[in-house]
Amino acid sequence: MGAFTKRKLSNAQLPEDERPQVELANQQSNVPDEQKVTALAVTAGFTASLGGLIFGYVSGEISGFFPMTDYSRRFGQRNDNGQYEFSAARQGTIVGLVSIGALIGALIAGKMADMLGRRLAISISAFFTCIGTVIEISSSTHWVQFAIGRLVTGLSIGSLSVVVPMYQSECSPAPIRGIIVSSYQLFITFGIWLAEMVNFGTSRIHTSSASWRIPNGLSFAWALLLGTLILFFPESPRYAYGHGRTEEARTTIAKLAGLPEHSATVDHQINDIQNKINEESELSKQFSFSEVFTGPRMFYRTMLGIVLGCGQQLVGVNYFFYFGTTVFKSTGIENSYITQLILGSVNVVATIVSLWVVGKWGRRPILMIGAAWMMMCFLIYAFVGHFAIDQANPLNTPAAGRVLITFSCLSIVAFAISWGPLVWAVNSELYPLRYRSVCMGLATASNWFWNFMLSFFTRFITDEIDYLYGLVFAGCCGALVVIVFFFVIESKDRTLEEVDLMYIQHVNPITSAKWDGNSYRKEGGRSTGVDVSSSAEA
């Protein structure tokens, strides 16, 4: 692992009677200290997760605006019956432009985080939500202005979706890193639920502009809170060390882990970071964009991150959150806001459970079980919706409507425990420090690209094939089970540097949970008996 602060003495320099004691002391100096769950690490991680609250709130609020009388009168189109409605193109644009903004934000976030630091990048990104919210609230009758406001807000949440998990993964001690990064997803789900609660409350004044301006304006408050509070926490130790602030990095690691600054564990982490930075610096201080595909084992990891980012959207859960009020209105449920609240509440509770599951189980089994579970739910959803629902009068088939809601909830439970939190965790662990910000930007941009594709085209597709749309998501879930099984390495309880080493050494994903990093180092980089042949070459 590298040199330690405490100097070791060789037996040759000592009298024979002193050699056993010194040898024992040398061995003890190599034993890593047990890291603690500190208030600082937890508070920093959960404060950064307010970025997830903004993400979820902005995503969840829009679904409830369309049925509001004042909102549809201002931004909708009058039909032949004199009522206001939204065309598929207009609704898709309003919903989807936030995803386009987020895609752009995700692509620029990595560079901003490397130039300004993780904390300042989070703060600046949060304040873009404030700007976007002001544009939206000030919209009077021009739907394009409202859509542009969502585009600006999208820049913020896209950037936050890259930098927040990056900051969390670089600051959190290994034993709680999975839980802390997964808390980002918990805050997303809480944000969705909170938006649905506020929409439900203001829907009672649906003829007033306050019905949509109040929930819209609360986005400003969440962003202001995050943008201010994050500046009171320490910078990522990996970023600080990489910019020459070595003592700051050591102090931060020690405080986050609840250990003395010169403990063995802190020395281990500092040496790992130093060795990795030195190794990357030998290549050159600057790197071309092509290196995220041509660097050591980087094509494999970059493409895997992009696929996982796409997969989080293609499992289909946002279909319910973006269009839930419309979908469940068609099943005959009179107050679709209540249905959205049910789905949102299920999402929050299941995500809370996921924090325990993520801490106890590995990444691979949870991702595979979750995808298989969602595949089953979407198959039932598609066939029941298409063949059992009375499309002309859904009130004639209440039992089928209840089945749709039940399996929608079960699908959300599976997502909240697996693909919701773990994609952020796995993607934050995949890459070496040198490429992390750029690669996470690409993975998150792919996530937002498919978020836009689904939010914009869903109305067009469901108008043609109705509930059979669920078969598309079922097929994607089945494919993702296979991808995780053959390509994703188990990273539970490992440092970021160990995960990097596992990918470079072509550790077999199927047997990766058995890989022993300590034995590997002791043998000077030779295989420890575990199959390290990769199931797919980079």
C-alpha positions as CSV (number, residue, x, y, z in Angstrom):
1,M,0.0,0.0,0.0
2,G,3.0,2.3,0.2
3,A,5.1,3.9,3.0
4,F,3.6,4.6,6.4
5,T,4.2,7.6,8.6
6,K,5.6,5.3,11.4
7,R,9.1,4.1,10.5
8,K,9.6,0.3,10.7
9,L,12.9,-1.1,12.1
10,S,14.4,-4.2,10.6
11,N,15.3,-7.2,12.9
12,A,18.9,-7.0,11.7
13,Q,19.3,-3.6,13.5
14,L,18.1,-4.9,16.9
15,P,19.3,-7.3,19.6
16,E,17.7,-10.8,19.4
17,D,15.6,-10.3,22.5
18,E,14.0,-7.2,21.2
19,R,13.1,-8.5,17.7
20,P,9.8,-10.2,18.5
21,Q,8.4,-7.0,20.2
22,V,9.4,-4.8,17.3
23,E,8.1,-7.3,14.7
24,L,4.8,-7.3,16.5
25,A,4.7,-3.5,16.6
26,N,5.5,-3.4,12.9
27,Q,2.6,-5.8,12.2
28,Q,0.2,-3.7,14.3
29,S,1.1,-0.6,12.4
30,N,-0.1,-2.2,9.3
31,V,-3.5,-3.1,10.7
32,P,-6.1,-0.6,9.4
33,D,-8.1,1.1,12.1
34,E,-11.8,0.5,12.2
35,Q,-13.6,3.5,10.5
36,K,-16.5,5.0,12.4
37,V,-19.8,6.4,11.1
38,T,-19.2,10.1,12.0
39,A,-21.8,12.8,12.1
40,L,-19.7,14.8,9.7
41,A,-19.7,12.1,7.0
42,V,-23.4,11.5,7.4
43,T,-24.4,15.2,7.5
44,A,-22.2,16.1,4.5
45,G,-23.7,13.2,2.5
46,F,-27.3,14.0,3.3
47,T,-26.8,17.7,2.8
48,A,-25.5,17.0,-0.7
49,S,-28.5,14.8,-1.3
50,L,-30.7,17.9,-1.3
51,G,-29.6,17.9,-4.9
52,G,-31.7,14.8,-5.3
53,L,-34.6,16.5,-3.6
54,I,-34.5,19.2,-6.2
55,F,-34.2,16.6,-9.0
56,G,-37.2,14.6,-7.6
57,Y,-39.3,17.7,-6.9
58,V,-38.9,19.1,-10.4
59,S,-39.6,15.7,-11.9
60,G,-42.7,15.1,-9.8
61,E,-44.4,18.4,-9.9
62,I,-45.1,18.7,-13.6
63,S,-47.4,15.6,-13.8
64,G,-49.9,17.4,-11.5
65,F,-49.9,20.7,-13.4
66,F,-51.7,19.5,-16.6
67,P,-55.1,18.7,-15.0
68,M,-55.2,22.1,-13.2
69,T,-57.7,24.4,-14.7
70,D,-55.7,27.6,-14.5
71,Y,-52.5,25.9,-15.9
72,S,-54.3,24.4,-18.8
73,R,-56.2,27.6,-19.6
74,R,-52.9,29.6,-19.7
75,F,-50.7,27.1,-21.5
76,G,-53.0,24.6,-23.2
77,Q,-55.0,24.7,-26.5
78,R,-58.7,25.0,-26.8
79,N,-60.4,22.1,-28.5
80,D,-63.7,22.0,-30.5
81,N,-65.7,21.6,-27.3
82,G,-64.2,24.8,-25.8
83,Q,-62.1,23.0,-23.3
84,Y,-58.4,23.3,-22.8
85,E,-56.0,20.4,-23.4
86,F,-52.4,19.7,-24.3
87,S,-51.3,18.2,-27.5
88,A,-48.8,15.3,-27.3
89,A,-46.1,17.6,-28.8
90,R,-46.7,20.5,-26.4
91,Q,-47.0,18.3,-23.3
92,G,-43.9,16.3,-24.4
93,T,-41.9,19.6,-24.9
94,I,-42.8,21.0,-21.5
95,V,-42.0,17.8,-19.8
96,G,-39.0,16.9,-21.9
97,L,-37.1,20.2,-22.0
98,V,-35.9,19.7,-18.5
99,S,-34.2,16.6,-19.6
100,I,-32.5,18.4,-22.5
101,G,-31.2,21.0,-20.0
102,A,-30.1,18.2,-17.7
103,L,-28.2,16.4,-20.5
104,I,-26.3,19.6,-21.2
105,G,-25.7,20.2,-17.5
106,A,-24.4,16.7,-17.1
107,L,-21.9,17.1,-19.9
108,I,-20.5,20.4,-18.5
109,A,-20.6,19.4,-14.8
110,G,-17.5,17.3,-14.8
111,K,-15.3,20.1,-16.1
112,M,-16.8,22.6,-13.7
113,A,-16.3,20.2,-10.8
114,D,-12.6,19.7,-11.8
115,M,-12.0,23.5,-12.2
116,L,-13.9,24.8,-9.2
117,G,-14.1,21.9,-6.8
118,R,-17.0,19.7,-5.9
119,R,-18.6,22.0,-3.3
120,L,-18.6,25.1,-5.4
121,A,-19.9,23.2,-8.4
122,I,-22.8,22.0,-6.4
123,S,-23.6,25.5,-5.1
124,I,-23.5,27.1,-8.5
125,S,-25.6,24.4,-10.0
126,A,-28.2,24.8,-7.3
127,F,-28.6,28.5,-8.0
128,F,-29.5,27.7,-11.6
129,T,-32.7,26.2,-10.3
130,C,-33.5,29.5,-8.7
131,I,-33.1,31.2,-12.1
132,G,-35.2,28.6,-13.9
133,T,-37.9,28.8,-11.3
134,V,-38.2,32.6,-11.6
135,I,-38.7,32.2,-15.4
136,E,-41.4,29.6,-14.9
137,I,-43.4,31.5,-12.2
138,S,-43.3,34.7,-14.2
139,S,-44.8,33.0,-17.2
140,S,-48.3,34.3,-17.9
141,T,-49.7,32.8,-21.1
142,H,-46.7,31.8,-23.1
143,W,-46.0,28.1,-22.7
144,V,-42.7,28.5,-24.5
145,Q,-41.4,30.7,-21.6
146,F,-42.5,28.1,-19.1
147,A,-40.7,25.4,-21.1
148,I,-37.5,27.6,-21.3
149,G,-37.6,27.9,-17.5
150,R,-37.7,24.1,-17.2
151,L,-34.7,24.0,-19.6
152,V,-32.7,26.3,-17.3
153,T,-33.8,24.3,-14.3
154,G,-32.7,21.2,-16.2
155,L,-29.1,22.6,-16.4
156,S,-29.1,22.6,-12.7
157,I,-30.4,19.2,-11.9
158,G,-28.3,17.6,-14.7
159,S,-25.2,19.1,-13.2
160,L,-26.2,18.1,-9.6
161,S,-26.9,14.5,-10.8
162,V,-23.2,14.3,-11.7
163,V,-21.4,16.2,-9.0
164,V,-23.5,15.2,-5.9
165,P,-22.8,11.4,-6.3
166,M,-19.2,12.3,-7.1
167,Y,-18.8,14.4,-4.0
168,Q,-20.5,11.7,-1.8
169,S,-18.4,8.8,-3.1
170,E,-15.2,10.8,-2.6
171,C,-16.1,11.9,0.9
172,S,-17.8,8.8,2.4
173,P,-15.8,6.1,4.2
174,A,-16.0,2.8,2.4
175,P,-18.3,1.0,4.9
176,I,-21.1,3.6,4.4
177,R,-20.3,4.8,0.9
178,G,-23.1,2.7,-0.7
179,I,-25.7,4.0,1.8
180,I,-24.6,7.6,1.5
181,V,-24.7,7.6,-2.3
182,S,-27.9,5.7,-2.3
183,S,-29.4,8.5,-0.1
184,Y,-29.3,10.6,-3.2
185,Q,-32.0,8.4,-4.6
186,L,-33.9,8.5,-1.4
187,F,-34.0,12.3,-1.6
188,I,-35.1,12.0,-5.3
189,T,-38.1,9.9,-4.2
190,F,-38.9,12.2,-1.3
191,G,-38.8,15.1,-3.7
192,I,-41.3,13.4,-6.0
193,W,-43.5,12.6,-3.0
194,L,-43.3,16.1,-1.7
195,A,-44.2,17.6,-5.1
196,E,-47.2,15.3,-5.3
197,M,-48.3,16.3,-1.8
198,V,-48.1,20.0,-2.6
199,N,-49.9,19.4,-5.9
200,F,-52.7,17.5,-4.1
201,G,-53.1,20.4,-1.7
202,T,-53.1,23.2,-4.3
203,S,-55.3,21.2,-6.7
204,R,-58.3,22.3,-4.6
205,I,-57.7,25.9,-5.9
206,H,-57.2,24.7,-9.4
207,T,-58.9,27.7,-10.9
208,S,-56.2,30.0,-9.4
209,S,-52.6,30.5,-10.7
210,A,-51.5,29.7,-7.1
211,S,-52.4,26.1,-7.8
212,W,-49.2,25.7,-9.9
213,R,-47.2,28.7,-8.9
214,I,-47.0,27.7,-5.2
215,P,-45.6,24.2,-5.9
216,N,-43.4,25.6,-8.6
217,G,-42.0,28.3,-6.3
218,L,-40.9,25.9,-3.6
219,S,-38.1,24.7,-6.0
220,F,-36.5,28.0,-5.3
221,A,-36.4,27.3,-1.6
222,W,-34.8,23.9,-1.9
223,A,-32.1,25.2,-4.3
224,L,-31.3,28.2,-2.1
225,L,-30.9,25.8,0.9
226,L,-28.5,23.4,-0.9
227,G,-26.5,26.2,-2.5
228,T,-25.8,27.8,0.8
229,L,-25.4,24.8,3.2
230,I,-22.9,22.8,1.0
231,L,-20.3,25.6,1.4
232,F,-20.0,24.8,5.1
233,F,-18.7,21.3,4.5
234,P,-15.2,20.1,3.6
235,E,-14.0,19.7,0.0
236,S,-13.6,16.2,-1.3
237,P,-10.3,14.9,0.0
238,R,-9.5,13.4,-3.4
239,Y,-10.0,16.7,-5.1
240,A,-8.1,18.6,-2.5
241,Y,-5.1,16.1,-2.6
242,G,-5.1,16.3,-6.4
243,H,-4.7,20.1,-6.2
244,G,-1.8,20.1,-3.8
245,R,-3.8,20.5,-0.6
246,T,-2.3,17.4,1.1
247,E,-2.8,18.4,4.7
248,E,-6.4,19.4,4.0
249,A,-7.0,16.0,2.4
250,R,-5.5,14.1,5.3
251,T,-7.5,16.1,7.9
252,T,-10.7,15.6,6.0
253,I,-10.3,11.9,5.6
254,A,-9.5,11.6,9.3
255,K,-12.5,13.7,10.4
256,L,-14.9,11.8,8.0
257,A,-13.7,8.4,9.3
258,G,-13.4,9.5,13.0
259,L,-9.7,8.5,13.2
260,P,-6.4,10.2,14.1
261,E,-4.8,12.0,11.2
262,H,-1.8,9.6,11.2
263,S,-3.7,6.4,11.8
264,A,-2.9,3.4,9.5
265,T,-6.3,3.6,7.7
266,V,-5.8,7.3,6.9
267,D,-2.2,6.5,5.7
268,H,-3.6,3.7,3.5
269,Q,-6.1,6.0,1.9
270,I,-3.6,8.9,1.4
271,N,-1.1,6.5,-0.1
272,D,-3.7,5.0,-2.4
273,I,-4.8,8.4,-3.6
274,Q,-1.2,9.5,-4.0
275,N,-0.2,6.4,-5.9
276,K,-3.2,6.7,-8.2
277,I,-2.6,10.4,-8.9
278,N,1.2,9.8,-9.5
279,E,0.3,6.9,-11.9
280,E,-2.1,9.1,-13.8
281,S,0.3,12.1,-13.8
282,E,2.9,10.0,-15.5
283,L,0.7,9.9,-18.5
284,S,0.3,13.6,-18.6
285,K,-1.4,16.4,-16.7
286,Q,-4.0,16.9,-19.3
287,F,-5.8,14.2,-21.2
288,S,-7.7,14.1,-24.4
289,F,-11.4,13.2,-24.5
290,S,-10.5,10.0,-26.4
291,E,-8.7,8.6,-23.3
292,V,-12.0,7.9,-21.6
293,F,-12.3,5.2,-24.2
294,T,-8.6,4.3,-24.7
295,G,-7.2,4.5,-21.2
296,P,-6.6,1.4,-19.0
297,R,-9.7,-0.7,-19.2
298,M,-11.7,2.5,-19.9
299,F,-13.7,1.6,-23.0
300,Y,-15.3,-1.3,-20.9
301,R,-16.0,1.0,-18.0
302,T,-17.2,4.0,-19.9
303,M,-19.6,2.0,-22.0
304,L,-20.8,0.1,-18.9
305,G,-21.5,3.4,-17.2
306,I,-23.4,4.7,-20.2
307,V,-25.5,1.5,-20.4
308,L,-26.3,1.6,-16.7
309,G,-27.3,5.3,-17.1
310,C,-29.6,4.4,-20.0
311,G,-30.9,1.4,-18.1
312,Q,-32.1,3.4,-15.1
313,Q,-34.5,5.2,-17.5
314,L,-35.4,2.2,-19.6
315,V,-36.7,0.1,-16.7
316,G,-39.7,2.5,-17.1
317,V,-40.4,3.8,-13.6
318,N,-40.6,7.5,-14.7
319,Y,-43.4,6.5,-17.1
320,F,-45.6,6.4,-13.9
321,F,-44.3,9.6,-12.4
322,Y,-44.4,11.8,-15.5
323,F,-47.7,10.5,-16.9
324,G,-49.3,8.9,-13.8
325,T,-52.2,11.2,-13.5
326,T,-53.1,10.7,-17.2
327,V,-52.5,6.9,-17.1
328,F,-54.7,6.2,-14.0
329,K,-57.4,8.6,-15.1
330,S,-57.9,6.3,-18.0
331,T,-58.5,3.4,-15.6
332,G,-61.6,5.1,-14.2
333,I,-60.0,6.5,-11.0
334,E,-61.6,9.9,-10.5
335,N,-58.9,11.6,-8.3
336,S,-55.6,10.7,-10.0
337,Y,-53.7,12.9,-7.6
338,I,-54.5,10.3,-4.8
339,T,-53.1,7.6,-7.0
340,Q,-49.9,9.6,-7.6
341,L,-49.6,10.0,-3.8
342,I,-49.9,6.3,-3.3
343,L,-47.2,5.6,-5.9
344,G,-45.0,8.3,-4.4
345,S,-45.5,7.0,-0.8
346,V,-44.6,3.5,-1.9
347,N,-41.5,4.9,-3.6
348,V,-40.3,6.7,-0.5
349,V,-40.9,3.7,1.9
350,A,-39.2,1.3,-0.5
351,T,-36.2,3.6,-0.9
352,I,-35.8,3.9,2.9
353,V,-35.7,0.1,3.0
354,S,-33.1,0.1,0.2
355,L,-30.6,1.9,2.5
356,W,-30.6,-1.3,4.6
357,V,-30.5,-3.6,1.7
358,V,-27.7,-1.8,0.0
359,G,-25.6,-1.9,3.2
360,K,-26.2,-5.6,3.7
361,W,-26.2,-7.1,0.1
362,G,-23.9,-6.5,-2.8
363,R,-24.6,-4.4,-5.9
364,R,-24.9,-7.2,-8.4
365,P,-27.6,-9.4,-6.8
366,I,-29.8,-6.4,-6.0
367,L,-29.5,-5.0,-9.5
368,M,-30.3,-8.4,-11.1
369,I,-33.2,-9.3,-8.8
370,G,-34.7,-5.7,-9.2
371,A,-34.6,-5.9,-13.0
372,A,-36.2,-9.3,-13.1
373,W,-38.9,-8.2,-10.7
374,M,-39.7,-5.1,-12.8
375,M,-39.8,-7.3,-16.0
376,M,-42.5,-9.5,-14.4
377,C,-44.5,-6.4,-13.3
378,F,-44.4,-4.8,-16.7
379,L,-45.5,-8.0,-18.5
380,I,-48.6,-8.2,-16.3
381,Y,-49.2,-4.5,-16.6
382,A,-49.1,-4.6,-20.4
383,F,-51.3,-7.6,-20.9
384,V,-53.9,-6.6,-18.3
385,G,-54.0,-3.0,-19.5
386,H,-54.4,-4.0,-23.2
387,F,-56.7,-7.0,-22.9
388,A,-58.7,-6.5,-19.7
389,I,-59.3,-2.7,-19.4
390,D,-62.5,-1.4,-21.2
391,Q,-60.9,1.4,-23.2
392,A,-64.2,3.0,-24.0
393,N,-65.4,3.1,-20.4
394,P,-62.8,2.1,-17.8
395,L,-65.3,2.2,-15.0
396,N,-66.7,-1.1,-16.3
397,T,-63.5,-2.9,-15.4
398,P,-62.5,-1.7,-11.9
399,A,-60.7,-5.0,-11.0
400,A,-58.3,-4.6,-14.0
401,G,-57.7,-1.0,-12.8
402,R,-56.7,-2.2,-9.4
403,V,-54.4,-4.8,-10.9
404,L,-52.6,-2.0,-12.9
405,I,-52.1,0.1,-9.7
406,T,-50.9,-2.9,-7.8
407,F,-48.2,-3.9,-10.3
408,S,-47.3,-0.3,-10.8
409,C,-46.6,-0.1,-7.1
410,L,-44.6,-3.4,-7.1
411,S,-42.5,-2.1,-10.0
412,I,-41.8,1.1,-8.1
413,V,-40.8,-1.0,-5.0
414,A,-38.3,-3.0,-7.1
415,F,-36.9,0.2,-8.7
416,A,-36.6,2.0,-5.4
417,I,-34.6,-0.9,-3.8
418,S,-32.4,-1.6,-6.8
419,W,-32.0,0.5,-9.9
420,G,-33.0,3.8,-8.3
421,P,-30.1,4.0,-5.7
422,L,-27.6,1.6,-7.0
423,V,-27.0,3.0,-10.5
424,W,-25.7,6.3,-8.9
425,A,-23.6,4.2,-6.5
426,V,-22.0,1.9,-9.1
427,N,-21.4,4.8,-11.6
428,S,-19.6,6.8,-8.9
429,E,-17.3,3.8,-8.2
430,L,-16.5,2.8,-11.8
431,Y,-13.8,5.2,-12.8
432,P,-10.3,6.3,-11.7
433,L,-10.0,9.9,-10.4
434,R,-8.4,11.1,-13.6
435,Y,-11.5,10.3,-15.7
436,R,-14.2,10.2,-13.1
437,S,-15.8,13.6,-13.7
438,V,-15.9,13.2,-17.5
439,C,-17.1,9.6,-17.4
440,M,-19.8,10.3,-14.8
441,G,-20.9,13.2,-17.0
442,L,-21.3,10.9,-20.0
443,A,-23.2,8.3,-18.0
444,T,-25.5,10.9,-16.5
445,A,-26.0,12.5,-19.9
446,S,-27.1,9.2,-21.4
447,N,-29.5,8.9,-18.5
448,W,-31.0,12.3,-19.3
449,F,-31.1,11.6,-23.0
450,W,-33.3,8.7,-22.5
451,N,-35.3,10.6,-19.9
452,F,-36.1,13.1,-22.6
453,M,-36.8,10.5,-25.2
454,L,-39.3,8.8,-22.9
455,S,-40.9,12.0,-21.6
456,F,-41.4,13.4,-25.2
457,F,-42.4,10.3,-27.1
458,T,-44.4,8.4,-24.5
459,R,-47.7,10.2,-25.4
460,F,-47.2,9.5,-29.1
461,I,-46.4,5.8,-28.4
462,T,-49.3,5.2,-26.0
463,D,-51.7,6.8,-28.3
464,E,-50.9,4.0,-30.8
465,I,-50.3,0.9,-28.7
466,D,-51.7,1.9,-25.3
467,Y,-50.6,-0.4,-22.4
468,L,-48.6,-2.7,-24.6
469,Y,-45.9,0.0,-24.1
470,G,-45.1,-1.9,-21.0
471,L,-43.6,-4.7,-23.1
472,V,-40.8,-2.3,-24.2
473,F,-39.8,-1.8,-20.6
474,A,-40.1,-5.5,-19.8
475,G,-37.7,-6.3,-22.6
476,C,-35.2,-3.7,-21.4
477,C,-35.3,-5.1,-17.9
478,G,-34.6,-8.6,-19.1
479,A,-31.6,-7.4,-21.1
480,L,-30.3,-5.5,-18.1
481,V,-30.3,-8.7,-16.0
482,V,-27.9,-10.3,-18.5
483,I,-25.7,-7.1,-18.7
484,V,-25.2,-6.9,-14.9
485,F,-24.5,-10.6,-14.6
486,F,-21.7,-10.6,-17.1
487,F,-20.2,-7.1,-16.8
488,V,-20.7,-5.4,-13.4
489,I,-18.0,-6.1,-10.8
490,E,-19.1,-6.3,-7.1
491,S,-17.8,-3.2,-5.3
492,K,-19.4,-3.5,-1.9
493,D,-17.1,-2.5,1.0
494,R,-14.2,-1.7,-1.3
495,T,-12.3,1.6,-1.6
496,L,-12.5,3.4,-4.9
497,E,-8.9,2.6,-5.6
498,E,-9.5,-1.1,-5.1
499,V,-12.5,-1.0,-7.5
500,D,-10.3,0.6,-10.1
501,L,-7.6,-2.1,-9.6
502,M,-10.3,-4.8,-10.1
503,Y,-11.3,-3.5,-13.4
504,I,-7.7,-3.0,-14.6
505,Q,-6.8,-6.6,-13.6
506,H,-9.8,-8.0,-15.5
507,V,-11.4,-9.5,-12.4
508,N,-14.2,-11.8,-13.5
509,P,-17.5,-10.0,-12.6
510,I,-19.2,-13.3,-11.8
511,T,-16.6,-14.2,-9.1
512,S,-15.6,-10.7,-8.2
513,A,-17.2,-10.8,-4.7
514,K,-14.4,-13.3,-3.8
515,W,-11.5,-11.1,-4.9
516,D,-9.1,-10.5,-2.1
517,G,-7.3,-7.1,-2.5
518,N,-5.0,-7.6,0.5
519,S,-3.7,-11.0,-0.9
520,Y,-3.2,-9.5,-4.3
521,R,-1.0,-6.7,-2.8
522,K,1.0,-9.2,-0.7
523,E,1.8,-11.3,-3.7
524,G,3.0,-8.2,-5.6
525,G,0.2,-8.1,-8.1
526,R,-0.1,-11.8,-8.9
527,S,-3.4,-13.6,-9.0
528,T,-4.7,-15.0,-5.7
529,G,-6.4,-18.0,-7.2
530,V,-9.7,-16.2,-8.0
531,D,-10.4,-16.2,-11.7
532,V,-9.4,-12.8,-13.0
533,S,-10.1,-13.4,-16.6
534,S,-12.7,-11.0,-17.7
535,S,-16.0,-12.1,-19.2
536,A,-15.6,-9.4,-21.8
537,E,-12.4,-7.8,-23.0
538,A,-12.1,-4.0,-23.0
